[in-house]
Amino acid sequence: MNESNAPQFSELLDWLEGRLPSEQALVVAERLQAADAATQADLDWLRLFLQARHSVQFASPPPRVRETLRQRFAAYAEARQPPSLFQRWLATLKFDSHAQPAIAGIRSVTDQGQRRQLVYTTEAAEIALTVHSILPDKNFMVMGQIFPIGDTSTNAFSIQLLHDAVEVALTATDELGEFTFAKLPAGEYEIVVSAGEYEVVISPVYFQT
Amino acid sequence: MSQTVRNDILQTDRDLIRACRAGDARAWERLLDKYERLVFSISLNYGLTTDDAADITQITFTILLQSLNSLSDEMRLSSWLATVARRHTWRLLARNRRESVNPDEDLAGNEAVGGIVDDRERWELVEWLNHGLSLLGERCRQLLLALYFDAEQPTYEQVADRLKIPIGSIGPSRARCLEQMKQSLHTVESPAVAHRLHPLA
């Protein structure tokens, strides 16, 4: 039996669930007799999934649980923030290595792909971003660091990455104020930095090679 | 495109915990999305009622909230939550047993109490299912939950209506989603799962 004659994953599922006409089911059973190890592994996995489905209860809690926990988190978040008016700033681009002459050595091309450095500033914090294009998959990685300014009361920031106004990733800074987003396809992204009592918005940046 | 991007960026529990510490409600929602079914289902599988399992879920996540600042970055959150949930489930089961009017009748009828040790395999399967589903995109997760884990056992028609997808796409989509789940889980096997998949190993 050649490999292409082995039942496909979807056929195995239909067969296990009894969704195939009896003649077709017999054919699949025959082809399984000589199936390769990968097909057998697929079959074992599907059997386990379907058995698990019947032998354990797996369900979502009632909506009231989520509502209660949402309120408890709101109380937690409020308790750890000093009372203040919420502020929202649009960050100003202070430095862009792509706007500099290449001879200055700021724009760089490495074996790993291209790198672009951006520095933004606001009243609350300075934000440095390094955008790497990763070859050969042509994805991007953004490494950032946040430097709070003045009497900013926190060093913990959450960072939201948006594409087409939809959140695609959420992370937080570590103890050095650093954060990373990896495996980003080319496209236009907006970054929002939050720290409880304020929010900094970085205008959309287009990542392309 | 956005869905593709979301699927490509796997957020770690460490990131979510840090964002929760920073007071980010979206990270808290994400943690609940990821683990509320695990915690609730563990209690259900020990034989608790829906109401009692809901209470245990609330208690477990409230303890998580109180512990956010002391959790280490290396801690495995799913195991931590499962341990807390099991501990409180056992306490409730023990209390129910003590409060039972007729202890003999209770002992004979309460299989969950007698099955605590034997049920280890069941909660490992719950954890395995929860982890696999958490690695999927929202549409796949909702589809598999509706088809395989909804107590009402909806028909394809009802699922299509609920998820706003063509009925003809349900069959092929469920297979694709399950195949994706298998591939995502290939490095994750609990002892119970490994034993079932490779009994002679």
Interface residues (C-beta under 8 A of the other chain):
Chain A: F9 S10 L13 D14 R19 A41 D42 D44 W45 L46 L48 F49 Q51 A52 R53 S55 V56 Q57 F58 A59 S60 P61 P62 R64 V65 R66 T68 L69 R70 R72 F73 A74 Y76 A77 R80 Q81 N139 T154 A156 F157 S158 Q160 L161 H163 D164 V166 E167 V168 A169 L170 T171 A172 T173 D174 F181 A182 K183 L184 P185 G187 S194 A195 G196
Chain B: M1 S2 T4 V5 R6 D8 I9 Q11 D15 L16 R18 A19 C20 R21 A22 G23 D24 A25 R26 A27 W28 E29 R30 L32 E36 R37 V39 F40 S41 L44 N45 T50 A53 A54 T57 Q58 F61 T62 L65 L68 R122 W123 L125 V126 W128 L129 N130 L145 Y148 F149 A151 G171 P172 R174 A175 R176 L178 E179 M181 K182 V193 R196 L197
